[in-house]
Amino acid sequence: MANSNGAFGLRPIGVVGQAANTTGATEYRIASGNTNAIYQGSPVIPLSTGFIDIVGAAAGGSVGLVGVFWGCEYVSSTTGEKIFSNYWPGSGADSNHPVKAFVYDNPMQTFVIASDASLTNESTARGHVFANANFAAGASGSTTTGISSAKLGVSTIATTAALHLRIMGIQDDPGNADFAAAGIPLIVRLNNSFNSANGGIAAGTPSTTGV
């Protein structure tokens, strides 16, 4: 039986440990001239210019992730009205006003993301917990729903520390429990987060690989 999960990027679900789970988002800025669409649930990177952008937009997609994009606010260059959107369309902002982006940037935030392929069975899937992985279609999404199409790339699962995601567990979801099919909800956190206490990752500087 196929799983009901489609692609939805990263959805925040909690934090590691016993800390309060506020699931709060921090305000960052997107350059008004940025033509790259950024979708809800997409991983984003910090730029040396002080703005953020979609993963893969600088240094070949190999910079530390600052967090996960959840929406934005900007003034329309056409109507002059303030717009609240779950994705940045890549154009249409009045350059005289800031494009505000809201990002889940807690390094200990956990997310759920769908697998892009079969994990064979539950035992095999369980064996991937604490391994690392990269995204499949990390920079893509739907302009209709505004939602990211990012999934976890099963073929990338490895112990390599440079990979973007750390697998922390498997979400209990009866509607998505067919391990022989894509769409298994995996619990992850961002690996090598730009805001991590052990940081040392400069904005726009290569530090990890893959999108």
Buried (B, 14 or more C-beta within 10 A) or exposed (E): EEBEBEBBBBBBBBBBEEEEBEBEBEEBBBBBEBEBBBBBBBBBBBBEEEBBBBBBBBBEBBBBBBBBBBBBBBBEBEEEEEBEEBBBBBEBBBEEBBBBBBBBBBBBBBBBBBBBBBBEEBEEBEEBEEBBBBBBBBBBBBEEEBBBBBBBBBEBBEEBEBBBBBBBBBBEBEEBBBBBBBBBBBBBBBBBBBBBEEEEBEBBBBBBBBB
